[in-house]
Amino acid sequence: MRRSRRRWYLHRPATHAYKRLVEISDAANRSHGLDSNIGLKLPRLFREAGFNQPEAKVNQIALLRGEEKRFWELTLREAAPAILAAHASTSEELDAICEEMRKIAEDESILLMLARVTQVWARRA
């Protein structure tokens, strides 16, 4: 199983499209002052904000088939204007990545996991 640097998605076998997705989304997020890795920092941030004993739960969806497997392709297409404005990619590269993602979505031998969703809750100290 290949893990990305951010480890928010997993896939097997490894693909160029999903490697670039991480790089592009990190660059676009940074250009807007966003932290792509905020989820695992949330329990500490809750403590720093005055909440004690934070609890956490992480969910991650795994897909082998179905329209849902196109999530990242469709998301990338929708986010293209912001990605281009951030100079994180080119139109040509995005088209190529989306085409590779479409083929991956059709290939039931490739397991794709969507972004993990971190939930944190706590009571104020």
BAMAR-911954 format. One record per residue: residue in one letter; x, y, z of N, C-alpha, C, O, CB in turn. Coordinates in steps of 0.001 Angstrom, whole numbers, plus 500000, padded with zeros to 6 digits. Glycine has a CB too. Layout:
N
r A	nx X	ny Y	nz Z	cax X	cay Y	caz Z	cx X	cy Y	cz Z	ox X	oy Y	oz Z	cbx X	cby Y	cbz Z
...
***
This chain:
125
r M	nx 500856	ny 498829	nz 500000	cax 500000	cay 500000	caz 500000	cx 500902	cy 501233	cz 500000	ox 501840	oy 501324	oz 500791	cbx 499026	cby 499998	cbz 501231
r R	nx 500615	ny 502168	nz 499119	cax 501395	cay 503393	caz 499046	cx 500680	cy 504461	cz 499847	ox 499457	oy 504588	oz 499793	cbx 501609	cby 503845	cbz 497575
r R	nx 501462	ny 505225	nz 500590	cax 500881	cay 506321	caz 501355	cx 501445	cy 507635	cz 500851	ox 502632	oy 507731	oz 500540	cbx 501154	cby 506152	cbz 502866
r S	nx 500616	ny 508620	nz 500772	cax 501085	cay 509938	caz 500373	cx 501808	cy 510573	cz 501557	ox 501715	oy 510106	oz 502692	cbx 499904	cby 510835	cbz 499887
r R	nx 502512	ny 511626	nz 501265	cax 503200	cay 512368	caz 502318	cx 502200	cy 512816	cz 503373	ox 502493	oy 512767	oz 504567	cbx 503952	cby 513584	cbz 501734
r R	nx 501012	ny 513256	nz 502937	cax 499991	cay 513707	caz 503868	cx 499190	cy 512556	cz 504437	ox 498524	oy 512701	oz 505462	cbx 499071	cby 514681	cbz 503193
r R	nx 499251	ny 511428	nz 503782	cax 498553	cay 510231	caz 504233	cx 497053	cy 510400	cz 504322	ox 496416	oy 509731	oz 505136	cbx 499074	cby 509818	cbz 505556
r W	nx 496449	ny 511286	nz 503499	cax 494992	cay 511405	caz 503542	cx 494318	cy 510565	cz 502496	ox 493091	oy 510470	oz 502472	cbx 494580	cby 512833	cbz 503372
r Y	nx 495076	ny 509968	nz 501648	cax 494497	cay 509012	caz 500725	cx 495466	cy 507853	cz 500592	ox 496670	oy 508006	oz 500797	cbx 494193	cby 509663	cbz 499342
r L	nx 494937	ny 506711	nz 500251	cax 495734	cay 505515	caz 499984	cx 495239	cy 504920	cz 498687	ox 494053	oy 504998	oz 498367	cbx 495644	cby 504478	cbz 501156
r H	nx 496138	ny 504334	nz 497955	cax 495721	cay 503654	caz 496739	cx 496744	cy 502584	cz 496400	ox 497918	oy 502660	oz 496763	cbx 495556	cby 504653	cbz 495565
r R	nx 496246	ny 501586	nz 495691	cax 497117	cay 500517	caz 495257	cx 496640	cy 500051	cz 493904	ox 495457	oy 499732	oz 493781	cbx 497144	cby 499354	cbz 496277
r P	nx 497451	ny 499987	nz 492898	cax 498857	cay 500396	caz 492883	cx 498993	cy 501918	cz 492852	ox 498019	oy 502631	oz 492607	cbx 499577	cby 499782	cbz 491676
r A	nx 500193	ny 502401	nz 493101	cax 500460	cay 503840	caz 493118	cx 500199	cy 504449	cz 491739	ox 500411	oy 503802	oz 490714	cbx 501915	cby 504117	cbz 493559
r T	nx 499738	ny 505693	nz 491728	cax 499464	cay 506374	caz 490468	cx 500011	cy 507793	cz 490508	ox 500047	oy 508434	oz 491559	cbx 497954	cby 506388	cbz 490176
r H	nx 500434	ny 508270	nz 489346	cax 500936	cay 509642	caz 489225	cx 499842	cy 510653	cz 489561	ox 500102	oy 511652	oz 490231	cbx 501473	cby 509897	cbz 487805
r A	nx 498624	ny 510394	nz 489100	cax 497532	cay 511354	caz 489285	cx 497310	cy 511689	cz 490756	ox 497136	oy 512856	oz 491106	cbx 496246	cby 510806	cbz 488684
r Y	nx 497315	ny 510692	nz 491602	cax 497032	cay 510956	caz 493017	cx 498229	cy 511542	cz 493748	ox 498063	oy 512259	oz 494734	cbx 496594	cby 509681	cbz 493706
r K	nx 499417	ny 511249	nz 493282	cax 500608	cay 511921	caz 493827	cx 500525	cy 513414	cz 493526	ox 500768	oy 514243	oz 494403	cbx 501921	cby 511312	cbz 493232
r R	nx 500183	ny 513753	nz 492283	cax 500068	cay 515159	caz 491899	cx 498876	cy 515835	cz 492591	ox 498942	oy 517022	oz 492910	cbx 499929	cby 515279	cbz 490375
r L	nx 497797	ny 515094	nz 492822	cax 496657	cay 515672	caz 493529	cx 497092	cy 516234	cz 494876	ox 496699	oy 517341	oz 495245	cbx 495552	cby 514621	cbz 493722
r V	nx 497893	ny 515484	nz 495604	cax 498372	cay 515945	caz 496911	cx 499219	cy 517197	cz 496745	ox 499032	oy 518175	oz 497469	cbx 499185	cby 514839	cbz 497622
r E	nx 500143	ny 517175	nz 495801	cax 501023	cay 518329	caz 495588	cx 500230	cy 519567	cz 495165	ox 500466	oy 520665	oz 495669	cbx 502083	cby 518001	cbz 494526
r I	nx 499302	ny 519383	nz 494250	cax 498495	cay 520504	caz 493755	cx 497598	cy 521053	cz 494857	ox 497515	oy 522267	oz 495039	cbx 497644	cby 520067	cbz 492549
r S	nx 496927	ny 520175	nz 495592	cax 496023	cay 520669	caz 496637	cx 496801	cy 521347	cz 497757	ox 496334	oy 522341	oz 498312	cbx 495180	cby 519520	cbz 497207
r D	nx 497970	ny 520834	nz 498097	cax 498807	cay 521508	caz 499102	cx 499174	cy 522911	cz 498639	ox 499073	oy 523866	oz 499409	cbx 500086	cby 520691	cbz 499382
r A	nx 499602	ny 523039	nz 497382	cax 500000	cay 524346	caz 496859	cx 498813	cy 525307	cz 496819	ox 498940	oy 526464	oz 497217	cbx 500606	cby 524197	cbz 495457
r A	nx 497672	ny 524838	nz 496345	cax 496485	cay 525695	caz 496287	cx 496045	cy 526100	cz 497698	ox 495696	oy 527257	oz 497931	cbx 495331	cby 524971	cbz 495552
r N	nx 496060	ny 525162	nz 498624	cax 495674	cay 525485	caz 500002	cx 496622	cy 526511	cz 500616	ox 496176	oy 527470	oz 501246	cbx 495650	cby 524213	cbz 500861
r R	nx 497924	ny 526314	nz 500438	cax 498905	cay 527268	caz 500980	cx 498671	cy 528663	cz 500418	ox 498827	oy 529650	oz 501136	cbx 500342	cby 526809	cbz 500664
r S	nx 498297	ny 528759	nz 499141	cax 498088	cay 530075	caz 498534	cx 496908	cy 530804	cz 499175	ox 496802	oy 532026	oz 499064	cbx 497858	cby 529934	cbz 497027
r H	nx 496022	ny 530066	nz 499842	cax 494872	cay 530651	caz 500541	cx 495063	cy 530650	cz 502054	ox 494131	oy 530952	oz 502799	cbx 493598	cby 529893	cbz 500183
r G	nx 496273	ny 530308	nz 502509	cax 496544	cay 530297	caz 503941	cx 495900	cy 529139	cz 504681	ox 495678	oy 529229	oz 505889	cbx 496087	cby 531571	cbz 504541
r L	nx 495593	ny 528050	nz 503979	cax 494944	cay 526891	caz 504590	cx 495970	cy 525818	cz 504940	ox 497009	oy 525710	oz 504289	cbx 493875	cby 526316	cbz 503649
r D	nx 495681	ny 525043	nz 505947	cax 496543	cay 523959	caz 506405	cx 495942	cy 522629	cz 505971	ox 494910	oy 522207	oz 506494	cbx 496728	cby 524004	cbz 507949
r S	nx 496588	ny 521969	nz 505014	cax 496095	cay 520688	caz 504502	cx 496149	cy 519577	cz 505547	ox 495497	oy 518545	oz 505388	cbx 496898	cby 520278	cbz 503286
r N	nx 496903	ny 519778	nz 506589	cax 497097	cay 518739	caz 507598	cx 496456	cy 519083	cz 508934	ox 496906	oy 518599	oz 509972	cbx 498564	cby 518489	cbz 507797
r I	nx 495431	ny 519897	nz 508929	cax 494821	cay 520378	caz 510168	cx 494162	cy 519275	cz 510986	ox 494134	oy 519360	oz 512214	cbx 493803	cby 521433	cbz 509851
r G	nx 493635	ny 518246	nz 510341	cax 492858	cay 517224	caz 511046	cx 493563	cy 516603	cz 512231	ox 492995	oy 516524	oz 513320	cbx 492486	cby 516154	cbz 510106
r L	nx 494793	ny 516160	nz 512035	cax 495507	cay 515503	caz 513123	cx 496023	cy 516483	cz 514174	ox 496478	oy 516066	oz 515239	cbx 496657	cby 514710	cbz 512567
r K	nx 495957	ny 517759	nz 513884	cax 496372	cay 518786	caz 514849	cx 495218	cy 519235	cz 515735	ox 495438	oy 519896	oz 516750	cbx 496952	cby 519991	cbz 514118
r L	nx 493996	ny 518883	nz 515364	cax 492823	cay 519385	caz 516074	cx 492797	cy 519073	cz 517570	ox 492461	oy 519966	oz 518348	cbx 491603	cby 518828	cbz 515448
r P	nx 493130	ny 517859	nz 518023	cax 493102	cay 517630	caz 519474	cx 494016	cy 518598	cz 520242	ox 493636	oy 519114	oz 521293	cbx 493511	cby 516191	cbz 519777
r R	nx 495214	ny 518836	nz 519712	cax 496132	cay 519779	caz 520371	cx 495556	cy 521190	cz 520335	ox 495629	oy 521914	oz 521328	cbx 497525	cby 519753	cbz 519693
r L	nx 494985	ny 521588	nz 519200	cax 494406	cay 522923	caz 519081	cx 493227	cy 523100	cz 520034	ox 493035	oy 524182	oz 520588	cbx 493960	cby 523181	cbz 517640
r F	nx 492446	ny 522053	nz 520226	cax 491345	cay 522113	caz 521198	cx 491888	cy 522359	cz 522604	ox 491348	oy 523180	oz 523345	cbx 490517	cby 520804	cbz 521166
r R	nx 492955	ny 521650	nz 522971	cax 493567	cay 521859	caz 524302	cx 494067	cy 523287	cz 524439	ox 493847	oy 523934	oz 525463	cbx 494734	cby 520867	cbz 524536
r E	nx 494741	ny 523777	nz 523407	cax 495271	cay 525141	caz 523443	cx 494154	cy 526173	cz 523534	ox 494373	oy 527277	oz 524033	cbx 496124	cby 525410	cbz 522207
r A	nx 492973	ny 525830	nz 523063	cax 491822	cay 526742	caz 523113	cx 491066	cy 526643	cz 524441	ox 490053	oy 527317	oz 524631	cbx 490868	cby 526444	cbz 521956
r G	nx 491558	ny 525805	nz 525360	cax 490949	cay 525728	caz 526679	cx 489989	cy 524578	cz 526894	ox 489293	oy 524535	oz 527909	cbx 490248	cby 526968	cbz 526946
r F	nx 489941	ny 523658	nz 525969	cax 489100	cay 522466	caz 526136	cx 489943	cy 521352	cz 526737	ox 491097	oy 521165	oz 526352	cbx 488475	cby 522015	cbz 524775
r N	nx 489365	ny 520610	nz 527686	cax 490143	cay 519511	caz 528264	cx 489639	cy 518174	cz 527744	ox 488499	oy 518054	oz 527293	cbx 490075	cby 519544	cbz 529803
r Q	nx 490479	ny 517206	nz 527811	cax 490185	cay 515836	caz 527395	cx 489471	cy 515752	cz 526037	ox 488377	oy 515195	oz 525941	cbx 489340	cby 515164	cbz 528448
r P	nx 490090	ny 516302	nz 524999	cax 489455	cay 516159	caz 523685	cx 489385	cy 514695	cz 523270	ox 490259	oy 513893	oz 523600	cbx 490219	cby 516970	cbz 522628
r E	nx 488343	ny 514375	nz 522553	cax 488165	cay 513042	caz 521979	cx 488257	cy 513186	cz 520467	ox 487954	oy 514245	oz 519917	cbx 486792	cby 512394	cbz 522414
r A	nx 488675	ny 512116	nz 519800	cax 488809	cay 512191	caz 518351	cx 488356	cy 510891	cz 517704	ox 488449	oy 509807	oz 518280	cbx 490257	cby 512504	cbz 517959
r K	nx 487864	ny 511048	nz 516488	cax 487472	cay 509909	caz 515675	cx 487870	cy 510235	cz 514239	ox 487680	oy 511359	oz 513774	cbx 485927	cby 509602	cbz 515799
r V	nx 488423	ny 509246	nz 513544	cax 488811	cay 509430	caz 512157	cx 488050	cy 508420	cz 511305	ox 488031	oy 507227	oz 511610	cbx 490350	cby 509274	cbz 511977
r N	nx 487428	ny 508905	nz 510241	cax 486717	cay 508053	caz 509288	cx 487383	cy 508194	cz 507926	ox 487831	oy 509277	oz 507549	cbx 485200	cby 508427	cbz 509210
r Q	nx 487440	ny 507087	nz 507195	cax 487983	cay 507119	caz 505845	cx 487253	cy 506082	cz 504998	ox 487149	oy 504918	oz 505384	cbx 489516	cby 506855	cbz 505850
r I	nx 486756	ny 506505	nz 503855	cax 485975	cay 505642	caz 502970	cx 486901	cy 505002	cz 501941	ox 487738	oy 505677	oz 501343	cbx 484843	cby 506444	cbz 502267
r A	nx 486746	ny 503698	nz 501741	cax 487521	cay 502955	caz 500742	cx 486586	cy 502523	cz 499616	ox 485466	oy 502077	oz 499863	cbx 488230	cby 501712	cbz 501384
r L	nx 487055	ny 502662	nz 498379	cax 486214	cay 502363	caz 497218	cx 486957	cy 501519	cz 496193	ox 488126	oy 501767	oz 495900	cbx 485727	cby 503654	cbz 496571
r L	nx 486278	ny 500536	nz 495658	cax 486789	cay 499746	caz 494535	cx 486006	cy 500013	cz 493258	ox 486530	oy 499819	oz 492161	cbx 486741	cby 498260	cbz 494868
r R	nx 484755	ny 500456	nz 493384	cax 483901	cay 500661	caz 492214	cx 482814	cy 501673	cz 492560	ox 482619	oy 502037	oz 493720	cbx 483271	cby 499317	cbz 491735
r G	nx 482118	ny 502112	nz 491525	cax 480981	cay 503013	caz 491726	cx 481312	cy 504450	cz 491366	ox 482475	oy 504845	oz 491277	cbx 480514	cby 502947	cbz 493161
r E	nx 480260	ny 505212	nz 491165	cax 480389	cay 506632	caz 490799	cx 481172	cy 507415	cz 491857	ox 481868	oy 508376	oz 491530	cbx 478996	cby 507263	cbz 490609
r E	nx 481058	ny 507001	nz 493126	cax 481764	cay 507693	caz 494207	cx 483274	cy 507677	cz 494014	ox 483982	oy 508552	oz 494512	cbx 481417	cby 507065	cbz 495541
r K	nx 483759	ny 506679	nz 493289	cax 485206	cay 506572	caz 493063	cx 485718	cy 507715	cz 492192	ox 486927	oy 507933	oz 492114	cbx 485546	cby 505227	cbz 492411
r R	nx 484823	ny 508443	nz 491540	cax 485207	cay 509599	caz 490726	cx 485289	cy 510876	cz 491563	ox 485489	oy 511955	oz 491006	cbx 484210	cby 509792	cbz 489580
r F	nx 485144	ny 510781	nz 492862	cax 485116	cay 511956	caz 493741	cx 486273	cy 512907	cz 493471	ox 486055	oy 514102	oz 493273	cbx 485146	cby 511521	cbz 495193
r W	nx 487511	ny 512390	nz 493462	cax 488674	cay 513264	caz 493304	cx 488743	cy 513867	cz 491911	ox 489104	oy 515034	oz 491763	cbx 489952	cby 512497	cbz 493595
r E	nx 488409	ny 513103	nz 490903	cax 488389	cay 513638	caz 489537	cx 487415	cy 514813	cz 489443	ox 487765	oy 515879	oz 488938	cbx 487998	cby 512533	cbz 488522
r L	nx 486201	ny 514610	nz 489931	cax 485179	cay 515652	caz 489860	cx 485540	cy 516853	cz 490731	ox 485280	oy 517997	oz 490357	cbx 483825	cby 515091	cbz 490282
r T	nx 486133	ny 516592	nz 491883	cax 486572	cay 517673	caz 492763	cx 487655	cy 518502	cz 492087	ox 487624	oy 519731	oz 492132	cbx 487087	cby 517110	cbz 494098
r L	nx 488605	ny 517831	nz 491466	cax 489701	cay 518533	caz 490790	cx 489153	cy 519387	cz 489647	ox 489581	oy 520527	oz 489465	cbx 490751	cby 517525	cbz 490254
r R	nx 488220	ny 518849	nz 488885	cax 487617	cay 519623	caz 487789	cx 486901	cy 520867	cz 488342	ox 487015	oy 521953	oz 487775	cbx 486618	cby 518738	cbz 486983
r E	nx 486180	ny 520705	nz 489427	cax 485443	cay 521820	caz 490034	cx 486392	cy 522881	cz 490597	ox 486097	oy 524075	oz 490546	cbx 484520	cby 521303	cbz 491146
r A	nx 487523	ny 522440	nz 491129	cax 488480	cay 523356	caz 491748	cx 489477	cy 523947	cz 490753	ox 490326	oy 524751	oz 491139	cbx 489229	cby 522642	cbz 492841
r A	nx 489388	ny 523566	nz 489489	cax 490368	cay 523998	caz 488487	cx 490600	cy 525513	cz 488466	ox 491757	oy 525933	oz 488419	cbx 489920	cby 523549	cbz 487124
r P	nx 489565	ny 526348	nz 488499	cax 489842	cay 527797	caz 488470	cx 490722	cy 528266	cz 489642	ox 491628	oy 529076	oz 489448	cbx 488525	cby 528570	cbz 488487
r A	nx 490461	ny 527766	nz 490832	cax 491271	cay 528153	caz 491992	cx 492688	cy 527596	cz 491879	ox 493651	oy 528265	oz 492254	cbx 490614	cby 527664	cbz 493294
r I	nx 492817	ny 526384	nz 491369	cax 494136	cay 525767	caz 491196	cx 494958	cy 526564	cz 490186	ox 496141	oy 526825	oz 490405	cbx 493997	cby 524292	cbz 490734
r L	nx 494323	ny 526949	nz 489079	cax 495018	cay 527735	caz 488061	cx 495389	cy 529114	cz 488599	ox 496483	oy 529609	oz 488327	cbx 494148	cby 527875	cbz 486804
r A	nx 494492	ny 529736	nz 489359	cax 494775	cay 531052	caz 489940	cx 495941	cy 530995	cz 490923	ox 496693	oy 531960	oz 491059	cbx 493532	cby 531598	cbz 490641
r A	nx 496087	ny 529867	nz 491603	cax 497194	cay 529691	caz 492555	cx 498485	cy 529269	cz 491852	ox 499522	oy 529109	oz 492496	cbx 496819	cby 528649	cbz 493616
r H	nx 498420	ny 529090	nz 490536	cax 499583	cay 528638	caz 489745	cx 500114	cy 527301	cz 490250	ox 501318	oy 527048	oz 490208	cbx 500705	cby 529691	cbz 489789
r A	nx 499212	ny 526449	nz 490727	cax 499596	cay 525138	caz 491243	cx 499652	cy 524089	cz 490142	ox 500210	oy 523010	oz 490343	cbx 498627	cby 524696	cbz 492324
r S	nx 499079	ny 524392	nz 488983	cax 499070	cay 523459	caz 487860	cx 498673	cy 524221	cz 486606	ox 498399	oy 525420	oz 486653	cbx 498100	cby 522264	cbz 488120
r T	nx 498645	ny 523514	nz 485488	cax 498199	cay 524099	caz 484220	cx 496923	cy 523394	cz 483775	ox 496600	oy 522313	oz 484267	cbx 499309	cby 523985	cbz 483122
r S	nx 496212	ny 523998	nz 482860	cax 495000	cay 523373	caz 482316	cx 495312	cy 522026	cz 481686	ox 494574	oy 521057	oz 481862	cbx 494340	cby 524290	cbz 481283
r E	nx 496413	ny 521978	nz 480951	cax 496793	cay 520735	caz 480275	cx 497081	cy 519630	cz 481290	ox 496643	oy 518493	oz 481114	cbx 498024	cby 520965	cbz 479380
r E	nx 497819	ny 519965	nz 482353	cax 498119	cay 518949	caz 483355	cx 496852	cy 518497	cz 484066	ox 496675	oy 517302	oz 484303	cbx 499131	cby 519481	cbz 484368
r L	nx 495968	ny 519430	nz 484412	cax 494719	cay 519055	caz 485082	cx 493876	cy 518139	cz 484211	ox 493296	oy 517173	oz 484706	cbx 493919	cby 520300	cbz 485452
r D	nx 493801	ny 518432	nz 482919	cax 493054	cay 517561	caz 482010	cx 493651	cy 516158	cz 481998	ox 492916	oy 515171	oz 482030	cbx 493043	cby 518147	cbz 480586
r A	nx 494977	ny 516062	nz 481952	cax 495647	cay 514753	caz 481923	cx 495426	cy 513994	cz 483232	ox 495177	oy 512789	oz 483219	cbx 497159	cby 514926	cbz 481665
r I	nx 495516	ny 514695	nz 484353	cax 495311	cay 514068	caz 485657	cx 493865	cy 513578	cz 485779	ox 493627	oy 512460	oz 486235	cbx 495649	cby 515062	cbz 486802
r C	nx 492912	ny 514402	nz 485378	cax 491500	cay 514008	caz 485455	cx 491216	cy 512802	cz 484571	ox 490432	oy 511929	oz 484945	cbx 490594	cby 515177	cbz 485052
r E	nx 491843	ny 512747	nz 483405	cax 491659	cay 511584	caz 482533	cx 492228	cy 510328	cz 483187	ox 491615	oy 509262	oz 483120	cbx 492330	cby 511822	cbz 481165
r E	nx 493401	ny 510448	nz 483820	cax 493973	cay 509298	caz 484525	cx 493063	cy 508879	cz 485684	ox 492856	oy 507687	oz 485914	cbx 495395	cby 509632	cbz 485050
r M	nx 492527	ny 509851	nz 486404	cax 491618	cay 509550	caz 487516	cx 490352	cy 508853	cz 487020	ox 489844	oy 507949	oz 487684	cbx 491248	cby 510839	cbz 488270
r R	nx 489837	ny 509266	nz 485853	cax 488650	cay 508616	caz 485300	cx 488940	cy 507148	cz 485011	ox 488119	oy 506276	oz 485299	cbx 488182	cby 509334	cbz 484017
r K	nx 490112	ny 506881	nz 484440	cax 490494	cay 505496	caz 484146	cx 490668	cy 504693	cz 485437	ox 490290	oy 503523	oz 485497	cbx 491797	cby 505460	cbz 483321
r I	nx 491229	ny 505309	nz 486449	cax 491393	cay 504653	caz 487750	cx 490026	cy 504303	cz 488330	ox 489838	oy 503217	oz 488879	cbx 492182	cby 505561	cbz 488732
r A	nx 489071	ny 505228	nz 488206	cax 487725	cay 504997	caz 488739	cx 487058	cy 503803	cz 488063	ox 486258	oy 503105	oz 488686	cbx 486859	cby 506249	cbz 488560
r E	nx 487377	ny 503569	nz 486813	cax 486801	cay 502437	caz 486071	cx 487504	cy 501117	cz 486363	ox 486977	oy 500054	oz 486037	cbx 486856	cby 502714	cbz 484585
r D	nx 488680	ny 501168	nz 486969	cax 489492	cay 499973	caz 487220	cx 489193	cy 499434	cz 488622	ox 489638	oy 500003	oz 489619	cbx 491012	cby 500292	cbz 487066
r E	nx 488448	ny 498350	nz 488689	cax 488053	cay 497790	caz 489989	cx 489199	cy 497107	cz 490724	ox 489018	oy 496662	oz 491857	cbx 486932	cby 496804	cbz 489798
r S	nx 490367	ny 497015	nz 490108	cax 491519	cay 496417	caz 490795	cx 492265	cy 497444	cz 491634	ox 493155	oy 497090	oz 492407	cbx 492473	cby 495786	cbz 489782
r I	nx 491903	ny 498728	nz 491482	cax 492575	cay 499787	caz 492242	cx 491683	cy 500218	cz 493396	ox 490563	oy 500687	oz 493189	cbx 492918	cby 501003	cbz 491331
r L	nx 492184	ny 500058	nz 494602	cax 491488	cay 500512	caz 495806	cx 491829	cy 501979	cz 496017	ox 493001	oy 502356	oz 496039	cbx 491881	cby 499652	cbz 497063
r L	nx 490808	ny 502794	nz 496171	cax 491002	cay 504220	caz 496394	cx 490325	cy 504600	cz 497700	ox 489195	oy 504190	oz 497967	cbx 490441	cby 505060	cbz 495209
r M	nx 491018	ny 505381	nz 498509	cax 490445	cay 505843	caz 499766	cx 490286	cy 507352	cz 499698	ox 491207	oy 508066	oz 499303	cbx 491329	cby 505429	cbz 500977
r L	nx 489117	ny 507830	nz 500085	cax 488871	cay 509260	caz 500125	cx 489587	cy 509872	cz 501322	ox 490134	oy 509164	oz 502168	cbx 487361	cby 509553	cbz 500185
r A	nx 489571	ny 511178	nz 501374	cax 490247	cay 511885	caz 502466	cx 489702	cy 511435	cz 503819	ox 488504	oy 511202	oz 503981	cbx 490083	cby 513409	cbz 502307
r R	nx 490592	ny 511322	nz 504764	cax 490113	cay 510990	caz 506103	cx 489422	cy 512215	cz 506683	ox 489816	oy 513355	oz 506436	cbx 491281	cby 510516	cbz 507025
r V	nx 488398	ny 511951	nz 507448	cax 487640	cay 513012	caz 508097	cx 487873	cy 512873	cz 509593	ox 487547	oy 511851	oz 510197	cbx 486106	cby 512942	cbz 507739
r T	nx 488444	ny 513919	nz 510177	cax 488746	cay 513913	caz 511609	cx 487666	cy 514690	cz 512342	ox 487377	oy 515841	oz 512015	cbx 490153	cby 514521	cbz 511893
r Q	nx 487079	ny 514047	nz 513330	cax 486094	cay 514701	caz 514191	cx 486707	cy 514819	cz 515579	ox 487272	oy 513855	oz 516095	cbx 484733	cby 513904	cbz 514231
r V	nx 486599	ny 515993	nz 516180	cax 487116	cay 516218	caz 517523	cx 486049	cy 516915	cz 518325	ox 485370	oy 517815	oz 517830	cbx 488428	cby 517045	cbz 517502
r W	nx 485903	ny 516496	nz 519568	cax 484949	cay 517129	caz 520462	cx 485531	cy 517135	cz 521858	ox 486380	oy 516309	oz 522191	cbx 483581	cby 516406	cbz 520433
r A	nx 485063	ny 518085	nz 522686	cax 485557	cay 518211	caz 524065	cx 484656	cy 519157	cz 524822	ox 483809	oy 519837	oz 524242	cbx 487030	cby 518714	cbz 524099
r R	nx 484850	ny 519191	nz 526131	cax 484148	cay 520151	caz 526987	cx 485129	cy 521241	cz 527390	ox 486331	oy 521014	oz 527522	cbx 483537	cby 519452	cbz 528249
r R	nx 484578	ny 522424	nz 527579	cax 485436	cay 523532	caz 528007	cx 485886	cy 523275	cz 529444	ox 485107	oy 522849	oz 530296	cbx 484689	cby 524908	cbz 527891
r A	nx 487156	ny 523547	nz 529680	cax 487751	cay 523320	caz 531026	cx 487162	cy 524248	cz 532055	ox 487542	oy 524195	oz 533224	cbx 489272	cby 523508	cbz 530990
***
